[in-house]
């Protein structure tokens, strides 16, 4: 059986609106809305945050933990590498990628 994971790509270092993924929208963070929606997708074997090692992302990682969402922090400017390493770690065969900055 194939293992499929959902990956939410997010980080706190936005140039136009820093921290936008933790901004509140209808009482929850934008990230929380994405994670909850992803948890309703049938056929996923887990939902994960893919972020960077920048210390600014600590609060975002804490939000992922609070939501029982797995996480991986990797290279700041290499999104593809973050996804590859996360998939390798989780032994995933496929990934559904969602960005977190477009609710």
matplotlib code that plots the C-alpha trace (Angstrom):
import matplotlib.pyplot as plt

x = [0.0, 1.3, 1.9, 0.7, 1.3, 0.0, 2.7, 1.9, 4.8, 5.1, 7.6, 7.4, 9.8, 7.5, 8.8, 5.4, 3.6, 5.9, 4.2, 1.1, 0.7, 0.0, -2.3, -5.8, -8.7, -12.1, -10.5, -7.8, -4.4, -4.1, -1.9, -4.6, -7.2, -4.9, -4.0, -7.7, -8.7, -5.8, -6.8, -10.2, -8.6, -9.3, -6.3, -3.7, -1.4, -0.5, -0.2, 3.1, 4.5, 7.6, 9.4, 13.0, 15.6, 15.2, 14.7, 11.7, 9.8, 9.8, 6.3, 5.0, 6.5, 4.8, 1.5, 2.0, 2.7, -0.4, -2.4, -0.8, 0.8, 4.2, 6.9, 10.3, 12.7, 15.2, 17.1, 15.7, 15.8, 15.4, 11.7, 12.2, 14.9, 12.6, 10.0, 12.4, 13.9, 10.5, 9.3, 12.4, 12.1, 8.4, 9.0, 6.3, 5.6, 3.7, 3.0, 0.2, 1.8, -0.2, 1.2, 0.0, 0.0, -3.1, -6.1]
y = [0.0, 3.5, 6.0, 9.5, 12.5, 16.0, 18.7, 22.3, 24.6, 27.6, 29.9, 33.1, 35.2, 36.9, 40.1, 41.7, 40.4, 38.7, 36.0, 35.9, 32.1, 32.6, 35.6, 34.9, 34.3, 33.5, 32.8, 30.4, 30.8, 30.5, 27.5, 25.9, 26.3, 24.6, 21.7, 21.1, 21.0, 18.7, 16.3, 15.9, 14.7, 11.0, 8.8, 10.8, 9.0, 12.1, 15.9, 17.7, 21.2, 21.8, 24.9, 26.2, 26.1, 29.9, 30.5, 32.7, 29.5, 28.2, 29.6, 28.0, 24.6, 25.0, 25.6, 22.4, 20.4, 21.9, 20.7, 17.2, 17.9, 16.5, 18.9, 19.1, 22.1, 22.3, 24.7, 28.2, 28.6, 25.0, 24.0, 21.0, 19.6, 20.1, 18.0, 15.3, 14.9, 14.9, 12.2, 10.1, 10.4, 9.4, 6.8, 8.4, 7.3, 10.4, 13.9, 16.4, 19.9, 22.9, 26.4, 28.1, 31.7, 31.6, 30.9]
z = [0.0, -0.9, 1.8, 1.0, 3.2, 3.2, 3.5, 4.4, 3.3, 5.6, 7.3, 9.4, 7.4, 4.9, 3.4, 3.0, 6.1, 8.6, 10.6, 8.3, 8.7, 12.4, 11.9, 13.2, 10.8, 12.2, 15.6, 14.4, 12.8, 9.0, 9.6, 11.8, 9.1, 6.6, 9.0, 9.9, 6.2, 5.3, 8.2, 6.4, 3.1, 2.6, 1.9, 3.7, 6.1, 8.0, 7.7, 8.2, 8.3, 6.1, 7.4, 7.6, 10.3, 10.9, 14.6, 13.7, 12.9, 16.5, 17.2, 14.0, 15.0, 18.4, 16.6, 14.5, 17.6, 19.3, 16.4, 16.4, 13.1, 12.3, 11.2, 9.5, 9.5, 6.7, 4.4, 4.3, 0.5, -0.6, -0.4, -2.6, -0.3, 2.7, 1.0, -0.2, 3.3, 5.0, 2.5, 3.1, 6.9, 6.8, 4.0, 1.9, -1.6, -2.6, -1.2, -1.6, -1.1, 0.1, 0.6, 3.7, 2.6, 0.4, 2.5]

ax = plt.figure().add_subplot(projection="3d")
ax.plot(x, y, z, "-o")
ax.set_aspect("equal")
plt.show()
